């Protein structure tokens, strides 16, 4: 049953594949999956060498401890990087209507650009990525097929720490009045403007803690009062559909595969559920988006019916709009932080030195687990094949 704490998976003796010498695959007879109470338990068990293979939910911040315990735990630590521009990004709900004043600012491109320049990405990189990530916008790595050029422009677009320019832009928008504590005031009633960043709890990275640091930076650098809250994963999905979220501290992985995994580029409900409803119903339902959003939709749809060179050109143009509009504000990326911190028992064979790491390749399936095997005889005790 799905609510069982332990799953035992036994191989199918009639699985269709064999190796090049005709041996039946998979090599390993049984796989055990165990439920962990929380992320800390997963990481502690991995550090202790209790897992034969684990990559999901391993914490980048604990890498020094993993390295220190490799020999004792009889495992090897691997890094599987991605081309994504931001492992964790801020997604702005551009159709937030529960508070019209807040919604006005979330829908403003210049507001989003300004707050992006109020983020100290180098600090985030050092604390949560151990300095191993690349700070900047949500633009994918230069090696990516659709990365806009030149990289120096689009990686830094609205993503270089510039509090002076950011504050001037916020003042010019009309947010030039502050209270006695230095926080900016609303333009409708003169009260303090308060925004909210929500992050999913117990997920691949420390979304809530990252949101807390961004909120602190916005308060110190921009005078923008922001609260960071943690929300359970399924509940956060419900809040997106109901339009309750303002800004989401969430995944960015998979965005390097623009045309097969666009959810973390512009199709997520976090950008505005009613906008997505308008998109998928061709304007019959939902809220009509601003013109840049329409342009992105048009380029995305067109790209599926044109030759490769034109599709690449459309992809680059699409990325330019997304980055310039700052619907999704990148923080730090191009690292193994999301699904790419991997520990594997040294006795396990046919293990890739680098695993392709992307949501639409369904890792670890891309590494062909059916070909993994135990090197030592004690782990290779033959088991009867049955349907018991």
N, C-alpha and C positions, 0 to 999 in steps of 0.2 A: 504493500500500500504506500501511497505517496507520503503519508504522514509517519512512516516508520523511520526510526533514527539510523538504521543501517540497511543499505541495499546490497544484495549479493547478485552479481550478474555472471551467468555461466555462458560460455561460448557455445555457439550453434555448431554442432558437428557437421552440418551440411552447408556451412557458409560457402559462398560461391567462389572465393578466391584461393589460389594456391601460390606458393613462391616459385621462383624460376627453376627449382629442382623438383617441383611437384609436391612439396610438403603442404599439408593443409594449414591454412590460416584461419583464425589467429593462433599465434604460438602459445599465448598465455590463456590458461583455462578459465580462471576466475578473476573477477575484479570486485573489490569491495569499496563502496562509497559510504562514508559516515557523515552524519549531520554534526556540525559544530555549533556550539551555543552562540558564539559571536566571533567577530574578526580577530580579537586578541587570542582566542583559543586556537584558531586556525594557524596564526603566526607562531604561537608558542609550540604547537605540535610540529610544525615544519622545522623550526629551529632545532628541536630535539631529535629530528631525524625519523619521525614517526610516519611520514608519508613516503611512498615510493615515487610518486610524481605529483607535483602540485604547482599550479601557476595562478589560478584564480584567487583574488583577494590577498595576495602577499604584499606586504607593505614596503614600499620603496624606502621609507625612513628607517626600516630595520635592516637594511642591507649590510651595514657593518657587523651586526650581530650574526647574520647568516654566514658571512665570510669567516668570522671568528669560530663558528661551530661546524664548519664543513667537515673537517677531519673526524671530529668526535661523533657527528651524526651520520658519517659515511655517505654523504651526498655531495653533489656538485651544484653550484649556483650558476645559472645561465641568465643572460640578458637578451630579451627579444624586443628590439626597438620598433617604432612605427614612424611613418612619414607624416603623421598628423601634426598640425600646427599647435594644437593644445590638447593635452591629455585631460585637463579640466578647463571648462570654459564657462562664461556667464551668458546665459540666454535671457533675453529681454522679452517679456510679454507685451507685444505692441498693440494688444487689444484688451488691455486691462480697464474695466469699466466700473469696478466696485468703488473706486475713489477717482472721480474725474480729474482731480488735480494731479495725482500720482500718474494716472494713465496718460495725461498730456505729456509728461516728461519722458515716460517710457517709450512713447511713440515718436519722440523728437530725436532725429539723427544727431543733431549737434549736442544734445544732452548726453547721449550714449557715447559719442566721441570724447566729450570732455571728461566724463567719469572714467573712461578707459585710460586716459592720460594721467589720472590721479592714482593709478595702481603702481606700486613698487614691485615689479615682477622679479627683480633680482633677489629680493628678500624672500619671496615665495619659493623661488628656485632653490635657494640655500636651505630653507627650512623643510620643505616637503619633497624636494627632488634631489637633495644632497649636492646641488650644483651640477647635476648631470643632464638637466634639461636645457632647452633653448627657449628663452623668454621671447615674447613677441605676440603678434596677432594670430588669428586662427588660420592663416595661410599655410598650406602644406609645404613640406620641405622642397627645396629647389629640384631635387631628383624626381619629384612627382610629375606625372604627365600633364596635369592641369594647373600646376603652380603658376600664378601670374608672374610676369617678369617686368623689371628686374627684382630679384629677391630682396635686395637692400631696401627697396621702396615699399613693397607690400608686406614684408615681415615687420617693418617698423610703423606702417600706416596706423595712425591713431593709437599706437601701442608703445610709444616711448614716454618714459616718465617726464612730464612737463607740467608741474603744478601751477606755474605762473600762467601759461596759456590756458590750461583747463579752468582755472578760477576766472580768468577774463571771459571765457566763453560762457560760463554759467552766469556771470554778472550780466553779460549782453543779452542773455535769454530772458532776463527779468528776475533772476534769483539773486539779486544783489543786496537784499536785506537780511540781517542776521540778528539772533537774540543775544542776550548778555553772555552766553556761553560760547558764542562764535558759530552757532549752527544756523544754517540757512532757513528762511521762513517761506511758507507757502504764499502763493500770489493771490489766493482766493479769500483767506480769512486771517492772514498774518500769524498763524500759529506755526510751530516748528514743523518743517517738512521731514517726515520720517518714512524711510523706505525699508523694504524687507528682501533679504536674500535667503532662499530656502535651499537646503541640500539634503540629499537622501542619506539616511544613516546606514551603517553596516554595508558599505558598498566597496568598490574596487579601490577608491582613493578616499582621502579624508575630506570629502566635499564640505562638510559642516565646518571643520576647523579652517579650511581654506577660505570659506565664506566669512568666517569671523575675522580673519586677518585682513581681507579686503575691506570689510566694514570698518575696521579700526583705521585703516589707511585713508579711506574716504573721509572719516571724521577728522583725522589729523590734517590731511592735505587739502581737503576741499570744503570742510565745514558741512558735510552732508551726513546727517544722522541716519544710520542704517542698522537694522537689527538682523542678525543671522539666526536662523532656526533650523533644527534638524527634523526631518519628516521621514517616516517609514516609506519604503519604496512604492508599494502599491497605493498607499494613500496619496503620495505625491503625484502619481499618475492621475488619480481621481481629481486632485486639485487643479491639475493642468486643464482637464476637460471642462471643469466647472469655472475656469477663468479666475481662480483664486490666487495663483502665484503672481508675483511681480517680476522677480529676477531669480533664475535658477542656477545654482552652482552644480554643474552636471557634466556628463561625459562629453568627450570630443572625439573619441576613438572611432575609426571607420570613415572619418570625413575625407581621408585621402582617396577613398574609392567613391568619387563624386556621383557617378551614375548608377552605382549598385547599392550604395549605403548613404543616401543624402540626408538621413534623419538628423544628423548633428551638424548640418549646414543650413537648411532652411525648412525642412518638412516636419520638424518636431512640433507637437502640441504646445511645447513650452514657449514657442514664438507667438502663440495666440491661437487657441483652438478654433475660434470662429473664422480666422483667416485661413486655416487649413481646411475647414469645411467649405469655404468659398472655392478653394483651389480644387478639391477633389470632386465637387459638384459642378464645376465649370460655371460658377457664379449663381447657381440656382438657390443656394443656401449660404448662411454665414455672413461675414462682414467683408466688404470689398476692401482689399489692401491698397496701400500707397503704390504709386507707379513703379518704383524700383523693385518692389516685390513681384509685381506683374511681369516686369521685364525678366526677372530671374526664372519665373515659371515658364515663360515663353521660350527662353533659351534652353531650359532643361528639356522641355517636351520636344523641341525641334531637333535636339542633338541625337535623338534615337533614330532619326530617319535620314541621316546625312553621312557622307564618307568620313573616314577616320580623321583626316586632317582638319575638316571643318568642325567635327565634334570637339577636337582638342582646342580649336580656336574659341568655340562657344564656351567650353569649360573654363578657359582662362578668363573670358569676359564675365562669366557668371561669378567666379571667385572675386573679381575686382569689385563688383557691385556689393557682394556680401561683406567684404572687408571694409569697403568705404562706408557702407551704411551702419556697420557695427551692430547688426542684429545679434551677433554672437561675438562676445569680446574674449579673445584668446588670452591665456595667461602664460603657461609654460608647456612645451610639447617636445616632440621628436625624441622621446625617451622610452624606456621599458616600463614606466610606472603603471600603465594600465594593461594588465594581463601578461606583462612581459618579465616579471621577476619570477623565475622558475627554479625549483629545486627538484633534483632527480637522484634517486639512489644509484650509487656507483655500480651496482651489480646489474642494472638494467641496460640491455643492449639495443643497438639500432636507434640511439637517441640523437636527434639533430643538434649540432652545435649552436645553431640559431634557428628558432622556429618562426615561420611566417606568422605574424601577429596581427590579425584583423578580424572584426566581427563577422564579415561576410565570407570568410574562409572557414569559420567554425573551428577555431583551434580548440583542442589539439588534433582534431580529425585530419587537418592538413598534414600532420606529421605521421600519419598512418599508424595508429596504435596497434593495428592488427599485426604489424611486423616487429613489435617490441618483444624481447625475450629475456629470460634470466640467464646470466652467464654461468652461475654456480649451480652445481648439481643439487644442492640442498634446497634451492628455490625452484628447481625444475622437477619436483616430484610429479610423475605422471598421474593424471586423474582420469577416472572413467568418464566417458562422455555419455550423458543421459539426459532425459527430460524430467528428472525427478524434481 
